[in-house]
Amino acid sequence: MRRVFVATGALGVLVAFFGVIWALQGFGVLQGSPMSNTTTWSVIGPITALIGVAVAVVSWRKLSRK
């Protein structure tokens, strides 16, 4: 069962990482992509990052309890 929480935590961190990348592209901080300076990615990125952080935190809390 411990492996499941470790894998879920890693997945949450990965999703959060991609969310941050998308947000930075949407805000125009990272240039050179069709996603740069696009409002869509400025909204989707932070939402995705928050979901990833939430998944990682819940997984870490469950892992800490065991």
mmJSON file of the N, C-alpha and C atoms, coordinates in Angstrom:
{"data_MODEL":{"atom_site":{
"group_PDB":["ATOM","ATOM","ATOM","ATOM","ATOM","ATOM","ATOM","ATOM","ATOM","ATOM","ATOM","ATOM","ATOM","ATOM","ATOM","ATOM","ATOM","ATOM","ATOM","ATOM","ATOM","ATOM","ATOM","ATOM","ATOM","ATOM","ATOM","ATOM","ATOM","ATOM","ATOM","ATOM","ATOM","ATOM","ATOM","ATOM","ATOM","ATOM","ATOM","ATOM","ATOM","ATOM","ATOM","ATOM","ATOM","ATOM","ATOM","ATOM","ATOM","ATOM","ATOM","ATOM","ATOM","ATOM","ATOM","ATOM","ATOM","ATOM","ATOM","ATOM","ATOM","ATOM","ATOM","ATOM","ATOM","ATOM","ATOM","ATOM","ATOM","ATOM","ATOM","ATOM","ATOM","ATOM","ATOM","ATOM","ATOM","ATOM","ATOM","ATOM","ATOM","ATOM","ATOM","ATOM","ATOM","ATOM","ATOM","ATOM","ATOM","ATOM","ATOM","ATOM","ATOM","ATOM","ATOM","ATOM","ATOM","ATOM","ATOM","ATOM","ATOM","ATOM","ATOM","ATOM","ATOM","ATOM","ATOM","ATOM","ATOM","ATOM","ATOM","ATOM","ATOM","ATOM","ATOM","ATOM","ATOM","ATOM","ATOM","ATOM","ATOM","ATOM","ATOM","ATOM","ATOM","ATOM","ATOM","ATOM","ATOM","ATOM","ATOM","ATOM","ATOM","ATOM","ATOM","ATOM","ATOM","ATOM","ATOM","ATOM","ATOM","ATOM","ATOM","ATOM","ATOM","ATOM","ATOM","ATOM","ATOM","ATOM","ATOM","ATOM","ATOM","ATOM","ATOM","ATOM","ATOM","ATOM","ATOM","ATOM","ATOM","ATOM","ATOM","ATOM","ATOM","ATOM","ATOM","ATOM","ATOM","ATOM","ATOM","ATOM","ATOM","ATOM","ATOM","ATOM","ATOM","ATOM","ATOM","ATOM","ATOM","ATOM","ATOM","ATOM","ATOM","ATOM","ATOM","ATOM","ATOM","ATOM","ATOM","ATOM","ATOM","ATOM","ATOM","ATOM","ATOM","ATOM"],
"id":[1,2,3,4,5,6,7,8,9,10,11,12,13,14,15,16,17,18,19,20,21,22,23,24,25,26,27,28,29,30,31,32,33,34,35,36,37,38,39,40,41,42,43,44,45,46,47,48,49,50,51,52,53,54,55,56,57,58,59,60,61,62,63,64,65,66,67,68,69,70,71,72,73,74,75,76,77,78,79,80,81,82,83,84,85,86,87,88,89,90,91,92,93,94,95,96,97,98,99,100,101,102,103,104,105,106,107,108,109,110,111,112,113,114,115,116,117,118,119,120,121,122,123,124,125,126,127,128,129,130,131,132,133,134,135,136,137,138,139,140,141,142,143,144,145,146,147,148,149,150,151,152,153,154,155,156,157,158,159,160,161,162,163,164,165,166,167,168,169,170,171,172,173,174,175,176,177,178,179,180,181,182,183,184,185,186,187,188,189,190,191,192,193,194,195,196,197,198],
"type_symbol":["N","C","C","N","C","C","N","C","C","N","C","C","N","C","C","N","C","C","N","C","C","N","C","C","N","C","C","N","C","C","N","C","C","N","C","C","N","C","C","N","C","C","N","C","C","N","C","C","N","C","C","N","C","C","N","C","C","N","C","C","N","C","C","N","C","C","N","C","C","N","C","C","N","C","C","N","C","C","N","C","C","N","C","C","N","C","C","N","C","C","N","C","C","N","C","C","N","C","C","N","C","C","N","C","C","N","C","C","N","C","C","N","C","C","N","C","C","N","C","C","N","C","C","N","C","C","N","C","C","N","C","C","N","C","C","N","C","C","N","C","C","N","C","C","N","C","C","N","C","C","N","C","C","N","C","C","N","C","C","N","C","C","N","C","C","N","C","C","N","C","C","N","C","C","N","C","C","N","C","C","N","C","C","N","C","C","N","C","C","N","C","C","N","C","C","N","C","C"],
"label_atom_id":["N","CA","C","N","CA","C","N","CA","C","N","CA","C","N","CA","C","N","CA","C","N","CA","C","N","CA","C","N","CA","C","N","CA","C","N","CA","C","N","CA","C","N","CA","C","N","CA","C","N","CA","C","N","CA","C","N","CA","C","N","CA","C","N","CA","C","N","CA","C","N","CA","C","N","CA","C","N","CA","C","N","CA","C","N","CA","C","N","CA","C","N","CA","C","N","CA","C","N","CA","C","N","CA","C","N","CA","C","N","CA","C","N","CA","C","N","CA","C","N","CA","C","N","CA","C","N","CA","C","N","CA","C","N","CA","C","N","CA","C","N","CA","C","N","CA","C","N","CA","C","N","CA","C","N","CA","C","N","CA","C","N","CA","C","N","CA","C","N","CA","C","N","CA","C","N","CA","C","N","CA","C","N","CA","C","N","CA","C","N","CA","C","N","CA","C","N","CA","C","N","CA","C","N","CA","C","N","CA","C","N","CA","C","N","CA","C","N","CA","C","N","CA","C","N","CA","C","N","CA","C"],
"label_alt_id":[null,null,null,null,null,null,null,null,null,null,null,null,null,null,null,null,null,null,null,null,null,null,null,null,null,null,null,null,null,null,null,null,null,null,null,null,null,null,null,null,null,null,null,null,null,null,null,null,null,null,null,null,null,null,null,null,null,null,null,null,null,null,null,null,null,null,null,null,null,null,null,null,null,null,null,null,null,null,null,null,null,null,null,null,null,null,null,null,null,null,null,null,null,null,null,null,null,null,null,null,null,null,null,null,null,null,null,null,null,null,null,null,null,null,null,null,null,null,null,null,null,null,null,null,null,null,null,null,null,null,null,null,null,null,null,null,null,null,null,null,null,null,null,null,null,null,null,null,null,null,null,null,null,null,null,null,null,null,null,null,null,null,null,null,null,null,null,null,null,null,null,null,null,null,null,null,null,null,null,null,null,null,null,null,null,null,null,null,null,null,null,null,null,null,null,null,null,null],
"label_comp_id":["MET","MET","MET","ARG","ARG","ARG","ARG","ARG","ARG","VAL","VAL","VAL","PHE","PHE","PHE","VAL","VAL","VAL","ALA","ALA","ALA","THR","THR","THR","GLY","GLY","GLY","ALA","ALA","ALA","LEU","LEU","LEU","GLY","GLY","GLY","VAL","VAL","VAL","LEU","LEU","LEU","VAL","VAL","VAL","ALA","ALA","ALA","PHE","PHE","PHE","PHE","PHE","PHE","GLY","GLY","GLY","VAL","VAL","VAL","ILE","ILE","ILE","TRP","TRP","TRP","ALA","ALA","ALA","LEU","LEU","LEU","GLN","GLN","GLN","GLY","GLY","GLY","PHE","PHE","PHE","GLY","GLY","GLY","VAL","VAL","VAL","LEU","LEU","LEU","GLN","GLN","GLN","GLY","GLY","GLY","SER","SER","SER","PRO","PRO","PRO","MET","MET","MET","SER","SER","SER","ASN","ASN","ASN","THR","THR","THR","THR","THR","THR","THR","THR","THR","TRP","TRP","TRP","SER","SER","SER","VAL","VAL","VAL","ILE","ILE","ILE","GLY","GLY","GLY","PRO","PRO","PRO","ILE","ILE","ILE","THR","THR","THR","ALA","ALA","ALA","LEU","LEU","LEU","ILE","ILE","ILE","GLY","GLY","GLY","VAL","VAL","VAL","ALA","ALA","ALA","VAL","VAL","VAL","ALA","ALA","ALA","VAL","VAL","VAL","VAL","VAL","VAL","SER","SER","SER","TRP","TRP","TRP","ARG","ARG","ARG","LYS","LYS","LYS","LEU","LEU","LEU","SER","SER","SER","ARG","ARG","ARG","LYS","LYS","LYS"],
"label_asym_id":["A","A","A","A","A","A","A","A","A","A","A","A","A","A","A","A","A","A","A","A","A","A","A","A","A","A","A","A","A","A","A","A","A","A","A","A","A","A","A","A","A","A","A","A","A","A","A","A","A","A","A","A","A","A","A","A","A","A","A","A","A","A","A","A","A","A","A","A","A","A","A","A","A","A","A","A","A","A","A","A","A","A","A","A","A","A","A","A","A","A","A","A","A","A","A","A","A","A","A","A","A","A","A","A","A","A","A","A","A","A","A","A","A","A","A","A","A","A","A","A","A","A","A","A","A","A","A","A","A","A","A","A","A","A","A","A","A","A","A","A","A","A","A","A","A","A","A","A","A","A","A","A","A","A","A","A","A","A","A","A","A","A","A","A","A","A","A","A","A","A","A","A","A","A","A","A","A","A","A","A","A","A","A","A","A","A","A","A","A","A","A","A","A","A","A","A","A","A"],
"label_entity_id":["1","1","1","1","1","1","1","1","1","1","1","1","1","1","1","1","1","1","1","1","1","1","1","1","1","1","1","1","1","1","1","1","1","1","1","1","1","1","1","1","1","1","1","1","1","1","1","1","1","1","1","1","1","1","1","1","1","1","1","1","1","1","1","1","1","1","1","1","1","1","1","1","1","1","1","1","1","1","1","1","1","1","1","1","1","1","1","1","1","1","1","1","1","1","1","1","1","1","1","1","1","1","1","1","1","1","1","1","1","1","1","1","1","1","1","1","1","1","1","1","1","1","1","1","1","1","1","1","1","1","1","1","1","1","1","1","1","1","1","1","1","1","1","1","1","1","1","1","1","1","1","1","1","1","1","1","1","1","1","1","1","1","1","1","1","1","1","1","1","1","1","1","1","1","1","1","1","1","1","1","1","1","1","1","1","1","1","1","1","1","1","1","1","1","1","1","1","1"],
"label_seq_id":[1,1,1,2,2,2,3,3,3,4,4,4,5,5,5,6,6,6,7,7,7,8,8,8,9,9,9,10,10,10,11,11,11,12,12,12,13,13,13,14,14,14,15,15,15,16,16,16,17,17,17,18,18,18,19,19,19,20,20,20,21,21,21,22,22,22,23,23,23,24,24,24,25,25,25,26,26,26,27,27,27,28,28,28,29,29,29,30,30,30,31,31,31,32,32,32,33,33,33,34,34,34,35,35,35,36,36,36,37,37,37,38,38,38,39,39,39,40,40,40,41,41,41,42,42,42,43,43,43,44,44,44,45,45,45,46,46,46,47,47,47,48,48,48,49,49,49,50,50,50,51,51,51,52,52,52,53,53,53,54,54,54,55,55,55,56,56,56,57,57,57,58,58,58,59,59,59,60,60,60,61,61,61,62,62,62,63,63,63,64,64,64,65,65,65,66,66,66],
"pdbx_PDB_ins_code":[null,null,null,null,null,null,null,null,null,null,null,null,null,null,null,null,null,null,null,null,null,null,null,null,null,null,null,null,null,null,null,null,null,null,null,null,null,null,null,null,null,null,null,null,null,null,null,null,null,null,null,null,null,null,null,null,null,null,null,null,null,null,null,null,null,null,null,null,null,null,null,null,null,null,null,null,null,null,null,null,null,null,null,null,null,null,null,null,null,null,null,null,null,null,null,null,null,null,null,null,null,null,null,null,null,null,null,null,null,null,null,null,null,null,null,null,null,null,null,null,null,null,null,null,null,null,null,null,null,null,null,null,null,null,null,null,null,null,null,null,null,null,null,null,null,null,null,null,null,null,null,null,null,null,null,null,null,null,null,null,null,null,null,null,null,null,null,null,null,null,null,null,null,null,null,null,null,null,null,null,null,null,null,null,null,null,null,null,null,null,null,null,null,null,null,null,null,null],
"Cartn_x":[0.82,0.0,0.863,2.039,2.938,3.369,3.588,4.007,2.954,1.699,0.61,0.672,0.9,0.956,2.2,3.298,4.515,4.291,3.69,3.42,2.421,1.395,0.409,1.04,1.914,2.615,3.502,4.215,5.07,4.236,3.103,2.215,1.69,1.356,0.887,1.948,3.187,4.291,4.498,4.408,4.567,3.462,2.229,1.103,1.28,1.72,1.957,3.059,4.104,5.196,4.693,3.907,3.369,2.421,1.655,0.771,1.542,2.662,3.493,4.085,4.556,5.109,4.041,2.84,1.755,1.403,1.381,1.055,2.115,3.374,4.445,4.394,4.041,3.89,2.688,1.605,0.407,0.614,1.404,1.683,2.755,3.41,4.416,5.813,6.028,7.362,8.269,7.743,8.472,7.979,8.856,8.504,8.874,8.454,8.857,7.891,6.655,5.663,4.352,3.534,2.206,1.344,1.739,1.001,1.382,2.43,2.913,1.913,1.723,0.823,-0.606,-1.086,-2.438,-3.23,-4.389,-5.224,-5.646,-5.899,-6.338,-5.346,-4.062,-3.047,-2.758,-3.086,-2.965,-4.006,-5.086,-6.133,-5.933,-5.679,-5.534,-4.3,-3.207,-1.954,-2.064,-2.515,-2.624,-3.622,-4.707,-5.686,-5.053,-4.324,-3.641,-2.592,-1.852,-0.825,-1.459,-2.578,-3.253,-3.768,-4.287,-4.751,-3.576,-2.45,-1.264,-0.751,-0.732,-0.293,-1.251,-2.541,-3.536,-3.355,-3.148,-2.939,-1.672,-0.599,0.658,0.522,-0.174,-0.333,-1.188,-2.286,-3.137,-2.367,-1.614,-0.838,0.232,0.897,1.933,1.35,0.18,-0.473,-0.857,-1.367,-1.731,-0.49,0.589,1.849,2.426,2.256,2.794,2.036,0.777,-0.045,0.361,0.828,1.12,2.353],
"Cartn_y":[-1.189,0.0,1.252,1.166,2.314,2.757,1.794,2.121,2.937,2.656,3.38,4.856,5.142,6.531,7.24,6.522,7.107,7.431,6.506,6.726,7.863,7.915,8.981,10.333,10.36,11.601,12.074,11.141,11.489,11.991,11.365,11.817,13.224,13.499,14.824,15.889,15.578,16.521,16.751,15.7,15.828,16.68,16.462,17.255,18.715,18.964,20.333,20.996,20.241,20.774,21.198,20.336,20.692,21.879,21.969,23.111,24.414,24.39,25.593,25.963,24.984,25.249,25.862,25.286,25.826,27.247,27.503,28.843,29.843,29.474,30.376,30.644,29.654,29.872,30.76,30.527,31.34,32.79,33.04,34.412,35.078,34.313,34.876,34.897,34.234,34.188,33.271,32.129,31.204,31.41,31.841,32.13,30.965,31.065,30.094,28.947,29.121,28.06,28.682,27.918,28.435,28.714,28.169,28.389,29.718,30.361,31.596,32.723,33.492,34.65,34.286,33.151,32.704,32.641,33.276,33.324,31.933,31.046,29.689,29.012,29.092,28.426,29.199,30.481,31.27,30.84,30.234,29.751,28.267,27.468,26.017,25.67,26.394,26.106,26.162,27.281,27.338,26.341,26.096,25.109,23.725,23.376,22.084,21.984,23.066,23.064,22.863,23.503,23.345,21.917,21.327,19.94,19.01,19.227,18.409,18.541,19.761,19.978,19.299,19.398,18.762,17.247,16.651,15.197,14.805,15.58,15.269,15.409,16.44,16.662,15.557,15.209,14.145,12.834,12.54,11.312,11.329,12.456,12.565,12.408,12.987,12.869,11.43,10.73,9.32,8.467,8.824,8.095,8.327,9.535,9.865,9.153,8.884,8.222,6.77,6.139,4.697,4.419],
"Cartn_z":[0.0,0.0,0.0,0.596,0.664,-0.737,-1.62,-2.993,-3.727,-3.434,-4.084,-3.704,-2.426,-1.986,-2.513,-2.626,-3.192,-4.666,-5.395,-6.817,-7.019,-6.172,-6.273,-5.95,-4.963,-4.624,-5.762,-6.381,-7.514,-8.692,-8.92,-9.988,-9.701,-8.445,-8.072,-8.308,-7.951,-8.173,-9.667,-10.457,-11.905,-12.516,-12.095,-12.589,-12.187,-10.956,-10.502,-11.328,-11.634,-12.457,-13.835,-14.47,-15.782,-15.684,-14.622,-14.424,-14.332,-13.614,-13.499,-14.856,-15.595,-16.934,-17.833,-17.827,-18.651,-18.235,-16.93,-16.445,-16.894,-16.761,-17.183,-18.683,-19.464,-20.9,-21.178,-20.49,-20.686,-20.308,-19.245,-18.817,-19.673,-20.527,-21.428,-20.844,-19.713,-19.112,-19.928,-20.34,-21.211,-22.64,-23.489,-24.877,-25.796,-27.043,-28.053,-28.238,-27.847,-27.96,-28.428,-29.135,-29.488,-28.255,-27.11,-25.871,-25.211,-25.678,-25.056,-25.232,-24.152,-24.142,-24.521,-24.054,-24.342,-23.043,-23.044,-21.844,-21.397,-22.335,-21.997,-21.065,-21.394,-20.583,-19.304,-19.293,-18.059,-17.032,-17.482,-16.581,-16.266,-17.293,-17.114,-16.288,-16.484,-15.786,-14.27,-13.697,-12.232,-11.654,-12.367,-11.885,-11.844,-12.893,-12.943,-11.845,-11.625,-10.576,-9.202,-8.942,-7.659,-7.464,-8.522,-8.444,-8.145,-8.817,-8.57,-7.15,-6.638,-5.256,-4.284,-4.544,-3.663,-3.647,-4.795,-4.869,-4.116,-4.297,-3.611,-2.101,-1.644,-0.203,0.422,-0.214,0.319,0.368,-0.669,-0.697,0.396,0.588,1.606,3.013,3.224,4.536,4.829,3.818,4.02,4.231,3.564,3.722,5.111,5.634,6.965,8.08,7.874,8.884,9.114,8.087,8.165,8.978],
"occupancy":[1.0,1.0,1.0,1.0,1.0,1.0,1.0,1.0,1.0,1.0,1.0,1.0,1.0,1.0,1.0,1.0,1.0,1.0,1.0,1.0,1.0,1.0,1.0,1.0,1.0,1.0,1.0,1.0,1.0,1.0,1.0,1.0,1.0,1.0,1.0,1.0,1.0,1.0,1.0,1.0,1.0,1.0,1.0,1.0,1.0,1.0,1.0,1.0,1.0,1.0,1.0,1.0,1.0,1.0,1.0,1.0,1.0,1.0,1.0,1.0,1.0,1.0,1.0,1.0,1.0,1.0,1.0,1.0,1.0,1.0,1.0,1.0,1.0,1.0,1.0,1.0,1.0,1.0,1.0,1.0,1.0,1.0,1.0,1.0,1.0,1.0,1.0,1.0,1.0,1.0,1.0,1.0,1.0,1.0,1.0,1.0,1.0,1.0,1.0,1.0,1.0,1.0,1.0,1.0,1.0,1.0,1.0,1.0,1.0,1.0,1.0,1.0,1.0,1.0,1.0,1.0,1.0,1.0,1.0,1.0,1.0,1.0,1.0,1.0,1.0,1.0,1.0,1.0,1.0,1.0,1.0,1.0,1.0,1.0,1.0,1.0,1.0,1.0,1.0,1.0,1.0,1.0,1.0,1.0,1.0,1.0,1.0,1.0,1.0,1.0,1.0,1.0,1.0,1.0,1.0,1.0,1.0,1.0,1.0,1.0,1.0,1.0,1.0,1.0,1.0,1.0,1.0,1.0,1.0,1.0,1.0,1.0,1.0,1.0,1.0,1.0,1.0,1.0,1.0,1.0,1.0,1.0,1.0,1.0,1.0,1.0,1.0,1.0,1.0,1.0,1.0,1.0,1.0,1.0,1.0,1.0,1.0,1.0],
"B_iso_or_equiv":[0.0,0.0,0.0,0.0,0.0,0.0,0.0,0.0,0.0,0.0,0.0,0.0,0.0,0.0,0.0,0.0,0.0,0.0,0.0,0.0,0.0,0.0,0.0,0.0,0.0,0.0,0.0,0.0,0.0,0.0,0.0,0.0,0.0,0.0,0.0,0.0,0.0,0.0,0.0,0.0,0.0,0.0,0.0,0.0,0.0,0.0,0.0,0.0,0.0,0.0,0.0,0.0,0.0,0.0,0.0,0.0,0.0,0.0,0.0,0.0,0.0,0.0,0.0,0.0,0.0,0.0,0.0,0.0,0.0,0.0,0.0,0.0,0.0,0.0,0.0,0.0,0.0,0.0,0.0,0.0,0.0,0.0,0.0,0.0,0.0,0.0,0.0,0.0,0.0,0.0,0.0,0.0,0.0,0.0,0.0,0.0,0.0,0.0,0.0,0.0,0.0,0.0,0.0,0.0,0.0,0.0,0.0,0.0,0.0,0.0,0.0,0.0,0.0,0.0,0.0,0.0,0.0,0.0,0.0,0.0,0.0,0.0,0.0,0.0,0.0,0.0,0.0,0.0,0.0,0.0,0.0,0.0,0.0,0.0,0.0,0.0,0.0,0.0,0.0,0.0,0.0,0.0,0.0,0.0,0.0,0.0,0.0,0.0,0.0,0.0,0.0,0.0,0.0,0.0,0.0,0.0,0.0,0.0,0.0,0.0,0.0,0.0,0.0,0.0,0.0,0.0,0.0,0.0,0.0,0.0,0.0,0.0,0.0,0.0,0.0,0.0,0.0,0.0,0.0,0.0,0.0,0.0,0.0,0.0,0.0,0.0,0.0,0.0,0.0,0.0,0.0,0.0,0.0,0.0,0.0,0.0,0.0,0.0],
"pdbx_formal_charge":[null,null,null,null,null,null,null,null,null,null,null,null,null,null,null,null,null,null,null,null,null,null,null,null,null,null,null,null,null,null,null,null,null,null,null,null,null,null,null,null,null,null,null,null,null,null,null,null,null,null,null,null,null,null,null,null,null,null,null,null,null,null,null,null,null,null,null,null,null,null,null,null,null,null,null,null,null,null,null,null,null,null,null,null,null,null,null,null,null,null,null,null,null,null,null,null,null,null,null,null,null,null,null,null,null,null,null,null,null,null,null,null,null,null,null,null,null,null,null,null,null,null,null,null,null,null,null,null,null,null,null,null,null,null,null,null,null,null,null,null,null,null,null,null,null,null,null,null,null,null,null,null,null,null,null,null,null,null,null,null,null,null,null,null,null,null,null,null,null,null,null,null,null,null,null,null,null,null,null,null,null,null,null,null,null,null,null,null,null,null,null,null,null,null,null,null,null,null],
"auth_seq_id":[1,1,1,2,2,2,3,3,3,4,4,4,5,5,5,6,6,6,7,7,7,8,8,8,9,9,9,10,10,10,11,11,11,12,12,12,13,13,13,14,14,14,15,15,15,16,16,16,17,17,17,18,18,18,19,19,19,20,20,20,21,21,21,22,22,22,23,23,23,24,24,24,25,25,25,26,26,26,27,27,27,28,28,28,29,29,29,30,30,30,31,31,31,32,32,32,33,33,33,34,34,34,35,35,35,36,36,36,37,37,37,38,38,38,39,39,39,40,40,40,41,41,41,42,42,42,43,43,43,44,44,44,45,45,45,46,46,46,47,47,47,48,48,48,49,49,49,50,50,50,51,51,51,52,52,52,53,53,53,54,54,54,55,55,55,56,56,56,57,57,57,58,58,58,59,59,59,60,60,60,61,61,61,62,62,62,63,63,63,64,64,64,65,65,65,66,66,66],
"auth_comp_id":["MET","MET","MET","ARG","ARG","ARG","ARG","ARG","ARG","VAL","VAL","VAL","PHE","PHE","PHE","VAL","VAL","VAL","ALA","ALA","ALA","THR","THR","THR","GLY","GLY","GLY","ALA","ALA","ALA","LEU","LEU","LEU","GLY","GLY","GLY","VAL","VAL","VAL","LEU","LEU","LEU","VAL","VAL","VAL","ALA","ALA","ALA","PHE","PHE","PHE","PHE","PHE","PHE","GLY","GLY","GLY","VAL","VAL","VAL","ILE","ILE","ILE","TRP","TRP","TRP","ALA","ALA","ALA","LEU","LEU","LEU","GLN","GLN","GLN","GLY","GLY","GLY","PHE","PHE","PHE","GLY","GLY","GLY","VAL","VAL","VAL","LEU","LEU","LEU","GLN","GLN","GLN","GLY","GLY","GLY","SER","SER","SER","PRO","PRO","PRO","MET","MET","MET","SER","SER","SER","ASN","ASN","ASN","THR","THR","THR","THR","THR","THR","THR","THR","THR","TRP","TRP","TRP","SER","SER","SER","VAL","VAL","VAL","ILE","ILE","ILE","GLY","GLY","GLY","PRO","PRO","PRO","ILE","ILE","ILE","THR","THR","THR","ALA","ALA","ALA","LEU","LEU","LEU","ILE","ILE","ILE","GLY","GLY","GLY","VAL","VAL","VAL","ALA","ALA","ALA","VAL","VAL","VAL","ALA","ALA","ALA","VAL","VAL","VAL","VAL","VAL","VAL","SER","SER","SER","TRP","TRP","TRP","ARG","ARG","ARG","LYS","LYS","LYS","LEU","LEU","LEU","SER","SER","SER","ARG","ARG","ARG","LYS","LYS","LYS"],
"auth_asym_id":["A","A","A","A","A","A","A","A","A","A","A","A","A","A","A","A","A","A","A","A","A","A","A","A","A","A","A","A","A","A","A","A","A","A","A","A","A","A","A","A","A","A","A","A","A","A","A","A","A","A","A","A","A","A","A","A","A","A","A","A","A","A","A","A","A","A","A","A","A","A","A","A","A","A","A","A","A","A","A","A","A","A","A","A","A","A","A","A","A","A","A","A","A","A","A","A","A","A","A","A","A","A","A","A","A","A","A","A","A","A","A","A","A","A","A","A","A","A","A","A","A","A","A","A","A","A","A","A","A","A","A","A","A","A","A","A","A","A","A","A","A","A","A","A","A","A","A","A","A","A","A","A","A","A","A","A","A","A","A","A","A","A","A","A","A","A","A","A","A","A","A","A","A","A","A","A","A","A","A","A","A","A","A","A","A","A","A","A","A","A","A","A","A","A","A","A","A","A"],
"auth_atom_id":["N","CA","C","N","CA","C","N","CA","C","N","CA","C","N","CA","C","N","CA","C","N","CA","C","N","CA","C","N","CA","C","N","CA","C","N","CA","C","N","CA","C","N","CA","C","N","CA","C","N","CA","C","N","CA","C","N","CA","C","N","CA","C","N","CA","C","N","CA","C","N","CA","C","N","CA","C","N","CA","C","N","CA","C","N","CA","C","N","CA","C","N","CA","C","N","CA","C","N","CA","C","N","CA","C","N","CA","C","N","CA","C","N","CA","C","N","CA","C","N","CA","C","N","CA","C","N","CA","C","N","CA","C","N","CA","C","N","CA","C","N","CA","C","N","CA","C","N","CA","C","N","CA","C","N","CA","C","N","CA","C","N","CA","C","N","CA","C","N","CA","C","N","CA","C","N","CA","C","N","CA","C","N","CA","C","N","CA","C","N","CA","C","N","CA","C","N","CA","C","N","CA","C","N","CA","C","N","CA","C","N","CA","C","N","CA","C","N","CA","C","N","CA","C","N","CA","C","N","CA","C"],
"pdbx_PDB_model_num":[1,1,1,1,1,1,1,1,1,1,1,1,1,1,1,1,1,1,1,1,1,1,1,1,1,1,1,1,1,1,1,1,1,1,1,1,1,1,1,1,1,1,1,1,1,1,1,1,1,1,1,1,1,1,1,1,1,1,1,1,1,1,1,1,1,1,1,1,1,1,1,1,1,1,1,1,1,1,1,1,1,1,1,1,1,1,1,1,1,1,1,1,1,1,1,1,1,1,1,1,1,1,1,1,1,1,1,1,1,1,1,1,1,1,1,1,1,1,1,1,1,1,1,1,1,1,1,1,1,1,1,1,1,1,1,1,1,1,1,1,1,1,1,1,1,1,1,1,1,1,1,1,1,1,1,1,1,1,1,1,1,1,1,1,1,1,1,1,1,1,1,1,1,1,1,1,1,1,1,1,1,1,1,1,1,1,1,1,1,1,1,1,1,1,1,1,1,1]
}}}
